[in-house]
Amino acid sequence: MKFDRFEEIIVWQKAQELAVEMYKTFHGIRDFGFRDQILRAVVSISNNIAEGFERKGNNEFKYFLFVSKGSAAEVRSMLYIAKDLNYINNEKFESYFETSLSISRMLSGLIKVL
């Protein structure tokens, strides 16, 4: 698997899409600590993929992919809180949760290939 730019990596594209959708959903939440934490976590997924790719070494890239997986898990953990606090409905919870889980699996696959 050879990429010339991180923008070509499908999991980066999916992580970007999730971040945009979650920004649209949570931008109006007045619980600033919660909002900022979940949005930092979701943006961290794609940002760590990009940063690791630019390091140009497979070992460093893998490290950043593991950090991305950690951020995806943090998003899922916070989604439970968002649902319990009624910041999102069950439909949004399921959608974001499944997308985050899919991203995590894609990251695992990329790590194995490297």
DSSP file (Angstrom, degrees, kcal/mol; ACC not computed):
  #  RESIDUE AA STRUCTURE BP1 BP2  ACC     N-H-->O    O-->H-N    N-H-->O    O-->H-N    TCO  KAPPA ALPHA  PHI   PSI    X-CA   Y-CA   Z-CA
    1    1 A M              0   0    0      0, 0.0     2,-0.5     0, 0.0     0, 0.0   0.000 360.0 360.0 360.0 119.7    0.0    0.0    0.0
    2    2 A K        -     0   0    0      0, 0.0     2,-0.4     0, 0.0     0, 0.0  -0.974 360.0-177.8-125.7 125.8    1.6    3.2   -1.2
    3    3 A F        -     0   0    0     -2,-0.5     3,-0.1     1,-0.1     6,-0.0  -0.953  16.9-167.1-119.0 140.3    0.3    6.7   -0.5
    4    4 A D  S    S+     0   0    0     -2,-0.4     2,-0.3     1,-0.3    -1,-0.1   0.743  82.3  21.1 -91.0 -29.2    1.8    9.9   -1.8
    5    5 A R  S >  S-     0   0    0      1,-0.1     3,-1.7     0, 0.0     4,-0.3  -0.983  73.8-125.0-139.4 147.6   -0.3   12.1    0.4
    6    6 A F  G >  S+     0   0    0     -2,-0.3     3,-1.8     1,-0.3     6,-0.2   0.796 106.9  71.5 -63.9 -25.4   -2.2   11.5    3.7
    7    7 A E  G 3  S+     0   0    0      1,-0.3    -1,-0.3     5,-0.1     6,-0.1   0.684  89.9  61.8 -63.6 -16.6   -5.3   12.9    2.0
    8    8 A E  G <  S+     0   0    0     -3,-1.7     2,-0.5     4,-0.1    -1,-0.3   0.616  78.6 102.8 -81.8 -13.7   -5.4    9.7   -0.1
    9    9 A I    X>  -     0   0    0     -3,-1.8     4,-1.9    -4,-0.3     3,-0.6  -0.608  65.9-149.0 -79.4 119.0   -5.8    7.5    3.0
   10   10 A I  H 3> S+     0   0    0     -2,-0.5     4,-2.5     1,-0.3     5,-0.2   0.865  95.5  54.7 -57.5 -41.4   -9.5    6.3    3.2
   11   11 A V  H 3> S+     0   0    0      1,-0.2     4,-2.2     2,-0.2    -1,-0.3   0.858 106.6  52.2 -65.6 -33.1   -9.5    6.2    7.0
   12   12 A W  H <> S+     0   0    0     -3,-0.6     4,-2.3    -6,-0.2    -1,-0.2   0.928 109.7  49.9 -63.8 -44.0   -8.2    9.8    7.2
   13   13 A Q  H  X S+     0   0    0     -4,-1.9     4,-2.2     1,-0.2    -2,-0.2   0.917 111.6  47.8 -60.2 -44.7  -11.1   10.8    4.9
   14   14 A K  H  X S+     0   0    0     -4,-2.5     4,-2.4     1,-0.2    -1,-0.2   0.895 110.8  51.4 -63.6 -40.8  -13.7    8.9    7.1
   15   15 A A  H  X S+     0   0    0     -4,-2.2     4,-2.3     1,-0.2    -1,-0.2   0.884 109.1  50.9 -65.2 -38.3  -12.2   10.5   10.2
   16   16 A Q  H  X S+     0   0    0     -4,-2.3     4,-2.4     2,-0.2    -2,-0.2   0.925 109.5  50.3 -62.9 -44.7  -12.5   14.0    8.6
   17   17 A E  H  X S+     0   0    0     -4,-2.2     4,-2.3     1,-0.2    -2,-0.2   0.915 110.7  49.4 -60.3 -43.9  -16.2   13.3    7.7
   18   18 A L  H  X S+     0   0    0     -4,-2.4     4,-2.7     1,-0.2     5,-0.2   0.915 109.7  51.7 -62.6 -42.6  -16.9   12.2   11.3
   19   19 A A  H  X S+     0   0    0     -4,-2.3     4,-2.5    23,-0.2    -2,-0.2   0.923 110.1  48.4 -61.1 -44.7  -15.3   15.3   12.7
   20   20 A V  H  X S+     0   0    0     -4,-2.4     4,-2.1     2,-0.2    -1,-0.2   0.931 113.0  47.8 -62.4 -45.2  -17.3   17.6   10.5
   21   21 A E  H  X S+     0   0    0     -4,-2.3     4,-1.7     1,-0.2    -2,-0.2   0.909 113.0  47.8 -62.7 -42.1  -20.6   15.9   11.4
   22   22 A M  H  X S+     0   0    0     -4,-2.7     4,-2.9     1,-0.2     5,-0.2   0.870 108.5  54.6 -70.1 -34.6  -19.8   15.9   15.1
   23   23 A Y  H  X S+     0   0    0     -4,-2.5     4,-1.7    -5,-0.2    -1,-0.2   0.924 107.9  50.5 -60.2 -43.4  -18.9   19.6   14.9
   24   24 A K  H  < S+     0   0    0     -4,-2.1     4,-0.2     1,-0.2    -2,-0.2   0.881 115.7  43.0 -61.5 -37.8  -22.3   20.3   13.3
   25   25 A T  H  < S+     0   0    0     -4,-1.7     3,-0.4     1,-0.2    -2,-0.2   0.914 122.9  33.2 -74.9 -44.6  -24.0   18.4   16.1
   26   26 A F  H >< S+     0   0    0     -4,-2.9     3,-1.7     1,-0.2    -2,-0.2   0.490  86.6  96.9 -97.2  -3.5  -22.1   19.7   19.1
   27   27 A H  T 3< S+     0   0    0     -4,-1.7    -1,-0.2     1,-0.3    -2,-0.1   0.805  88.3  47.3 -59.5 -29.4  -21.3   23.3   18.2
   28   28 A G  T 3  S+     0   0    0     -3,-0.4    -1,-0.3    -4,-0.2     2,-0.2   0.467  79.9 120.0 -91.9  -1.5  -24.3   24.6   20.1
   29   29 A I    <   -     0   0    0     -3,-1.7     6,-0.1     1,-0.2    -3,-0.0  -0.469  50.7-157.6 -67.0 127.5  -23.7   22.7   23.3
   30   30 A R  S    S+     0   0    0     -2,-0.2     2,-1.8     1,-0.1     3,-0.2   0.519  72.3  95.6 -87.2  -5.0  -23.2   25.1   26.2
   31   31 A D     >  -     0   0    0      1,-0.2     4,-3.0     2,-0.1     5,-0.2  -0.661  59.8-177.1 -81.2  85.2  -21.4   22.5   28.3
   32   32 A F  H  > S+     0   0    0     -2,-1.8     4,-2.9     1,-0.2     5,-0.3   0.840  72.4  53.3 -63.3 -38.2  -18.1   23.9   27.0
   33   33 A G  H  > S+     0   0    0      2,-0.2     4,-1.9     1,-0.2    -1,-0.2   0.943 114.7  41.5 -62.1 -47.4  -15.8   21.4   28.8
   34   34 A F  H  > S+     0   0    0      2,-0.2     4,-2.5     1,-0.2     5,-0.3   0.958 116.4  49.0 -62.5 -51.6  -17.7   18.5   27.4
   35   35 A R  H  X S+     0   0    0     -4,-3.0     4,-2.2     1,-0.2     5,-0.2   0.926 112.6  46.8 -56.2 -48.8  -18.0   20.0   23.9
   36   36 A D  H  X S+     0   0    0     -4,-2.9     4,-2.3    -5,-0.2    -1,-0.2   0.888 112.5  50.7 -63.4 -38.6  -14.4   21.0   23.7
   37   37 A Q  H  X S+     0   0    0     -4,-1.9     4,-2.2    -5,-0.3    -2,-0.2   0.937 112.5  43.6 -67.0 -47.2  -13.2   17.5   24.9
   38   38 A I  H  X S+     0   0    0     -4,-2.5     4,-2.2     1,-0.2    -1,-0.2   0.876 116.0  48.4 -68.5 -35.3  -15.3   15.5   22.4
   39   39 A L  H  X S+     0   0    0     -4,-2.2     4,-2.1    -5,-0.3    -1,-0.2   0.883 110.6  50.4 -73.1 -36.1  -14.4   17.7   19.5
   40   40 A R  H  X S+     0   0    0     -4,-2.3     4,-1.8    -5,-0.2    -2,-0.2   0.918 111.6  50.1 -62.5 -41.5  -10.7   17.7   20.4
   41   41 A A  H  X S+     0   0    0     -4,-2.2     4,-0.9     1,-0.2    -2,-0.2   0.926 111.3  46.4 -64.0 -45.1  -10.9   13.9   20.5
   42   42 A V  H >X S+     0   0    0     -4,-2.2     4,-0.8     1,-0.2     3,-0.5   0.885 113.8  48.0 -68.7 -36.5  -12.6   13.5   17.1
   43   43 A V  H 3X S+     0   0    0     -4,-2.1     4,-2.2     1,-0.2    -1,-0.2   0.828 102.7  64.9 -70.1 -30.5  -10.3   15.9   15.4
   44   44 A S  H 3X S+     0   0    0     -4,-1.8     4,-2.2    -5,-0.2     5,-0.2   0.791  91.2  65.8 -62.0 -28.6   -7.3   14.1   16.9
   45   45 A I  H <X S+     0   0    0     -4,-0.9     4,-1.3    -3,-0.5    -1,-0.2   0.979 111.3  30.7 -59.8 -57.5   -8.2   11.0   14.9
   46   46 A S  H  X S+     0   0    0     -4,-0.8     4,-2.4     1,-0.2    -2,-0.2   0.864 117.1  58.0 -72.2 -35.1   -7.5   12.5   11.5
   47   47 A N  H  X S+     0   0    0     -4,-2.2     4,-2.8     1,-0.2    -1,-0.2   0.893 106.5  48.4 -63.5 -38.4   -4.8   14.8   12.7
   48   48 A N  H  X S+     0   0    0     -4,-2.2     4,-2.5     2,-0.2    -1,-0.2   0.844 109.1  53.2 -71.7 -32.2   -2.7   12.0   14.1
   49   49 A I  H  X S+     0   0    0     -4,-1.3     4,-2.2    -5,-0.2    -2,-0.2   0.947 113.3  44.3 -62.2 -46.9   -3.0   10.0   10.9
   50   50 A A  H  X S+     0   0    0     -4,-2.4     4,-2.1     2,-0.2    -2,-0.2   0.937 114.8  47.5 -63.3 -47.7   -1.7   13.1    9.0
   51   51 A E  H  X S+     0   0    0     -4,-2.8     4,-0.7     1,-0.2    -1,-0.2   0.925 113.0  48.3 -62.3 -44.5    1.1   13.8   11.4
   52   52 A G  H >< S+     0   0    0     -4,-2.5     3,-0.8     1,-0.2     5,-0.5   0.896 109.5  53.0 -62.7 -40.2    2.2   10.2   11.5
   53   53 A F  H >< S+     0   0    0     -4,-2.2     3,-1.5     1,-0.2    -1,-0.2   0.913 105.9  53.6 -60.8 -42.7    2.2    9.9    7.7
   54   54 A E  H 3< S+     0   0    0     -4,-2.1    -1,-0.2     1,-0.3    -2,-0.2   0.655  91.4  74.1 -70.4 -14.3    4.4   13.0    7.4
   55   55 A R  T << S-     0   0    0     -3,-0.8    -1,-0.3    -4,-0.7    -2,-0.2   0.715  92.2-145.8 -71.1 -19.3    7.0   11.5    9.7
   56   56 A K    <   +     0   0    0     -3,-1.5     2,-0.4    -4,-0.4    -3,-0.1   0.614  61.7 102.9  67.6  16.4    7.9    9.2    6.8
   57   57 A G     >  -     0   0    0     -5,-0.5     4,-2.9     1,-0.1     5,-0.2  -0.997  68.0-139.1-129.9 135.6    8.8    6.2    8.9
   58   58 A N  H  > S+     0   0    0     -2,-0.4     4,-2.8     1,-0.2     5,-0.2   0.872 103.4  52.5 -60.0 -38.6    6.6    3.2    9.3
   59   59 A N  H  > S+     0   0    0      2,-0.2     4,-2.0     1,-0.2    -1,-0.2   0.933 113.8  42.2 -65.3 -44.2    7.4    2.9   13.0
   60   60 A E  H  > S+     0   0    0      2,-0.2     4,-2.2     1,-0.2    -2,-0.2   0.903 113.4  53.1 -67.6 -39.6    6.5    6.5   13.7
   61   61 A F  H  X S+     0   0    0     -4,-2.9     4,-2.0     1,-0.2    -2,-0.2   0.929 108.9  49.8 -59.9 -45.2    3.4    6.2   11.5
   62   62 A K  H  X S+     0   0    0     -4,-2.8     4,-2.3     1,-0.2    -1,-0.2   0.913 107.3  54.8 -59.9 -42.8    2.3    3.2   13.4
   63   63 A Y  H  X S+     0   0    0     -4,-2.0     4,-1.9     1,-0.2    -1,-0.2   0.938 110.3  45.3 -55.8 -48.3    2.7    5.0   16.7
   64   64 A F  H  X S+     0   0    0     -4,-2.2     4,-2.2     1,-0.2    -1,-0.2   0.814 108.8  56.2 -68.8 -29.8    0.5    7.8   15.5
   65   65 A L  H  X S+     0   0    0     -4,-2.0     4,-2.1     2,-0.2    -1,-0.2   0.885 106.7  50.5 -66.8 -37.6   -2.1    5.4   14.2
   66   66 A F  H  X S+     0   0    0     -4,-2.3     4,-2.1     2,-0.2    -2,-0.2   0.891 108.8  51.4 -65.0 -38.5   -2.3    3.9   17.7
   67   67 A V  H  X S+     0   0    0     -4,-1.9     4,-2.1     2,-0.2    -2,-0.2   0.909 108.3  52.5 -62.6 -40.9   -2.8    7.4   19.1
   68   68 A S  H  X S+     0   0    0     -4,-2.2     4,-2.3     1,-0.2    -2,-0.2   0.902 106.9  52.1 -60.4 -41.9   -5.6    7.8   16.5
   69   69 A K  H  X S+     0   0    0     -4,-2.1     4,-2.1     1,-0.2    -1,-0.2   0.899 108.0  52.2 -61.1 -40.6   -7.2    4.5   17.7
   70   70 A G  H  X S+     0   0    0     -4,-2.1     4,-2.2     1,-0.2    -1,-0.2   0.897 108.9  49.6 -62.2 -40.4   -7.0    5.9   21.3
   71   71 A S  H  X S+     0   0    0     -4,-2.1     4,-2.3     2,-0.2    -2,-0.2   0.882 108.1  53.4 -66.4 -38.0   -8.8    9.1   20.2
   72   72 A A  H  X S+     0   0    0     -4,-2.3     4,-2.0     2,-0.2    -1,-0.2   0.892 109.4  49.0 -63.3 -38.9  -11.5    7.0   18.5
   73   73 A A  H  X S+     0   0    0     -4,-2.1     4,-2.5     2,-0.2    -2,-0.2   0.895 108.7  53.2 -66.5 -39.8  -12.0    5.1   21.7
   74   74 A E  H  X S+     0   0    0     -4,-2.2     4,-2.5     2,-0.2    -2,-0.2   0.909 107.2  52.0 -61.3 -41.6  -12.2    8.4   23.6
   75   75 A V  H  X S+     0   0    0     -4,-2.3     4,-2.0     2,-0.2    -1,-0.2   0.941 109.9  48.6 -58.6 -47.7  -14.9    9.6   21.2
   76   76 A R  H  X S+     0   0    0     -4,-2.0     4,-1.2     1,-0.2    -2,-0.2   0.906 110.9  50.7 -61.5 -41.1  -16.9    6.4   21.8
   77   77 A S  H  X S+     0   0    0     -4,-2.5     4,-1.1     1,-0.2     3,-0.4   0.917 111.9  46.9 -61.3 -43.3  -16.6    6.8   25.5
   78   78 A M  H  X S+     0   0    0     -4,-2.5     4,-2.7     1,-0.2    -1,-0.2   0.783 101.7  65.2 -72.0 -26.7  -17.8   10.4   25.4
   79   79 A L  H  X S+     0   0    0     -4,-2.0     4,-2.5     2,-0.2    -1,-0.2   0.870  97.6  55.8 -63.0 -35.1  -20.7    9.5   23.1
   80   80 A Y  H  X S+     0   0    0     -4,-1.2     4,-2.6    -3,-0.4    -1,-0.2   0.928 109.6  46.0 -60.1 -43.8  -22.1    7.4   26.0
   81   81 A I  H  X S+     0   0    0     -4,-1.1     4,-2.2     2,-0.2     6,-0.2   0.925 110.4  53.1 -64.4 -44.2  -22.0   10.6   28.2
   82   82 A A  H  <>S+     0   0    0     -4,-2.7     5,-3.0     1,-0.2     6,-1.0   0.902 112.2  45.4 -58.1 -41.6  -23.5   12.7   25.4
   83   83 A K  H ><5S+     0   0    0     -4,-2.5     3,-1.5     3,-0.2    -1,-0.2   0.931 112.2  50.2 -67.6 -45.7  -26.4   10.2   25.1
   84   84 A D  H 3<5S+     0   0    0     -4,-2.6    -2,-0.2     1,-0.3    -1,-0.2   0.808 112.4  47.6 -64.7 -29.6  -26.9   10.0   28.8
   85   85 A L  T 3<5S-     0   0    0     -4,-2.2    -1,-0.3    -5,-0.2    -2,-0.2   0.379 114.5-118.6 -89.7   3.3  -27.0   13.8   29.1
   86   86 A N  T < 5S+     0   0    0     -3,-1.5    -3,-0.2     2,-0.2    -2,-0.1   0.800  75.8 131.1  61.8  30.9  -29.5   14.0   26.2
   87   87 A Y  S   <S+     0   0    0     -5,-3.0     2,-0.3    -6,-0.2    -4,-0.2   0.756  79.2  20.0 -77.7 -26.0  -27.0   16.0   24.1
   88   88 A I  S    S-     0   0    0     -6,-1.0    -2,-0.2    -9,-0.1    -1,-0.2  -0.958  83.0-119.9-137.6 156.6  -27.7   13.5   21.2
   89   89 A N     >  -     0   0    0     -2,-0.3     4,-2.5    -3,-0.1     5,-0.1  -0.381  38.2 -97.0 -88.6 174.0  -30.5   11.1   20.5
   90   90 A N  H  > S+     0   0    0      1,-0.2     4,-2.9     2,-0.2     5,-0.2   0.851 122.0  56.3 -60.6 -36.3  -30.1    7.3   20.1
   91   91 A E  H  > S+     0   0    0      2,-0.2     4,-2.3     1,-0.2    -1,-0.2   0.936 110.4  43.1 -63.5 -47.2  -29.9    7.6   16.3
   92   92 A K  H  > S+     0   0    0      2,-0.2     4,-2.9     1,-0.2     5,-0.4   0.917 113.4  53.6 -63.7 -42.9  -27.0   10.0   16.4
   93   93 A F  H  X S+     0   0    0     -4,-2.5     4,-2.9     1,-0.2     5,-0.2   0.956 111.1  45.0 -55.6 -52.3  -25.3    8.0   19.1
   94   94 A E  H  X S+     0   0    0     -4,-2.9     4,-2.7     1,-0.2     5,-0.3   0.908 114.5  49.0 -60.2 -43.6  -25.5    4.8   17.0
   95   95 A S  H  X S+     0   0    0     -4,-2.3     4,-2.2    -5,-0.2    -2,-0.2   0.953 116.6  39.9 -62.4 -51.7  -24.3    6.5   13.8
   96   96 A Y  H  X S+     0   0    0     -4,-2.9     4,-2.6     2,-0.2     5,-0.2   0.895 116.1  51.9 -66.4 -40.0  -21.3    8.2   15.4
   97   97 A F  H  X S+     0   0    0     -4,-2.9     4,-2.5    -5,-0.4    -2,-0.2   0.946 112.2  44.8 -61.8 -49.3  -20.5    5.1   17.5
   98   98 A E  H  X S+     0   0    0     -4,-2.7     4,-2.5    -5,-0.2    -1,-0.2   0.886 113.6  50.2 -64.9 -39.0  -20.5    2.8   14.5
   99   99 A T  H  X S+     0   0    0     -4,-2.2     4,-2.4    -5,-0.3    -1,-0.2   0.927 111.9  47.8 -64.4 -43.7  -18.5    5.2   12.4
  100  100 A S  H  X S+     0   0    0     -4,-2.6     4,-2.2     2,-0.2    -2,-0.2   0.896 112.2  49.3 -63.8 -40.4  -15.9    5.6   15.1
  101  101 A L  H  X S+     0   0    0     -4,-2.5     4,-2.2     2,-0.2    -1,-0.2   0.903 110.6  50.5 -64.9 -41.3  -15.7    1.8   15.6
  102  102 A S  H  X S+     0   0    0     -4,-2.5     4,-2.4     2,-0.2    -2,-0.2   0.906 109.7  50.7 -62.2 -42.5  -15.3    1.3   11.8
  103  103 A I  H  X S+     0   0    0     -4,-2.4     4,-2.5     1,-0.2    -2,-0.2   0.914 108.7  52.2 -61.2 -43.0  -12.5    3.9   11.8
  104  104 A S  H  X S+     0   0    0     -4,-2.2     4,-2.1     1,-0.2    -2,-0.2   0.903 110.2  47.9 -60.9 -42.2  -10.8    2.1   14.7
  105  105 A R  H  X S+     0   0    0     -4,-2.2     4,-2.1     2,-0.2    -1,-0.2   0.898 110.5  51.4 -66.0 -39.8  -11.0   -1.2   12.7
  106  106 A M  H  X S+     0   0    0     -4,-2.4     4,-2.3     1,-0.2    -2,-0.2   0.900 108.7  51.7 -63.6 -40.1   -9.6    0.5    9.6
  107  107 A L  H  X S+     0   0    0     -4,-2.5     4,-2.5     2,-0.2    -1,-0.2   0.907 107.7  52.4 -62.4 -41.6   -6.7    1.9   11.7
  108  108 A S  H  X S+     0   0    0     -4,-2.1     4,-2.1     1,-0.2    -2,-0.2   0.907 109.2  50.1 -59.9 -42.0   -6.0   -1.6   13.0
  109  109 A G  H  X S+     0   0    0     -4,-2.1     4,-1.9     2,-0.2    -1,-0.2   0.902 110.7  48.4 -63.9 -41.8   -5.9   -2.9    9.4
  110  110 A L  H  X S+     0   0    0     -4,-2.3     4,-1.8     1,-0.2    -2,-0.2   0.891 109.5  53.1 -66.2 -39.2   -3.5   -0.2    8.4
  111  111 A I  H  < S+     0   0    0     -4,-2.5    -2,-0.2     1,-0.2    -1,-0.2   0.915 108.3  50.7 -60.7 -43.1   -1.3   -0.9   11.4
  112  112 A K  H  < S+     0   0    0     -4,-2.1    -1,-0.2     1,-0.2    -2,-0.2   0.887 108.1  52.3 -63.3 -39.0   -1.1   -4.6   10.4
  113  113 A V  H  <        0   0    0     -4,-1.9    -1,-0.2     1,-0.3    -2,-0.2   0.864 360.0 360.0 -65.7 -35.4   -0.1   -3.7    6.8
  114  114 A L     <        0   0    0     -4,-1.8    -1,-0.3    -5,-0.1    -2,-0.2   0.488 360.0 360.0 -74.6 360.0    2.7   -1.5    8.1
